[in-house]
């Protein structure tokens, strides 16, 4: 069951990050959001072992990744 949560978080992050790629490629903020969401989802699952932990971690990681990407 845990692998399913990780795959769902990764798939959601990929969809979100690729949805903004209609132009000349992803921005640093978009890449940061995708990477942060995946890393946060994995960390949330490892720490809490539940769907809520995975989704919460992915959301927090996306926010942090977006802010880091904006500053580069």
C-alpha positions in Angstrom: 0.0 0.0 0.0 2.8 2.4 0.7 4.3 2.1 -2.8 0.9 3.0 -4.2 0.8 6.3 -2.2 4.3 7.2 -3.4 3.4 6.4 -7.0 0.2 8.5 -6.7 2.2 11.5 -5.3 4.8 11.2 -8.0 2.1 11.0 -10.7 0.2 14.0 -9.3 3.5 16.0 -9.1 4.3 15.1 -12.7 0.9 16.1 -14.0 1.0 19.5 -12.2 4.6 20.2 -13.3 3.9 19.3 -16.9 0.6 21.1 -17.2 2.5 24.4 -17.5 4.9 23.3 -20.2 3.0 24.7 -23.2 5.7 27.3 -23.9 9.4 27.3 -23.9 9.9 24.8 -21.1 9.3 24.8 -17.4 10.4 27.6 -15.2 12.6 27.1 -12.2 9.5 27.6 -10.0 7.7 24.8 -11.8 10.6 22.4 -11.6 11.0 23.2 -7.9 7.3 22.6 -7.3 7.4 19.2 -9.0 10.6 18.1 -7.3 9.4 19.4 -3.9 6.0 17.6 -4.2 7.7 14.3 -5.0 10.2 14.6 -2.2 7.6 15.9 0.3 5.3 13.0 -0.6 8.0 10.4 -0.1 9.0 12.0 3.2 5.4 12.4 4.4 4.8 8.7 3.7 8.0 7.6 5.4 7.2 9.7 8.5 3.5 9.1 8.9 2.8 6.0 6.7 -0.7 7.2 5.7 -2.4 8.8 2.7 -2.9 12.0 4.6 0.8 12.1 5.5 1.7 11.6 1.8 -0.6 14.2 0.5 0.3 16.7 3.2 4.0 16.1 2.6 3.5 16.6 -1.1 1.6 19.8 -0.6 4.3 21.2 1.8 7.1 20.1 -0.5 5.4 21.8 -3.4 5.1 25.1 -1.6 8.8 25.0 -0.4 10.0 23.8 -3.9 8.1 26.6 -5.6 9.6 29.3 -3.3 13.1 27.9 -3.8 12.6 27.8 -7.5 11.5 31.4 -7.6 14.8 32.5 -6.0 17.1 30.8 -8.6 
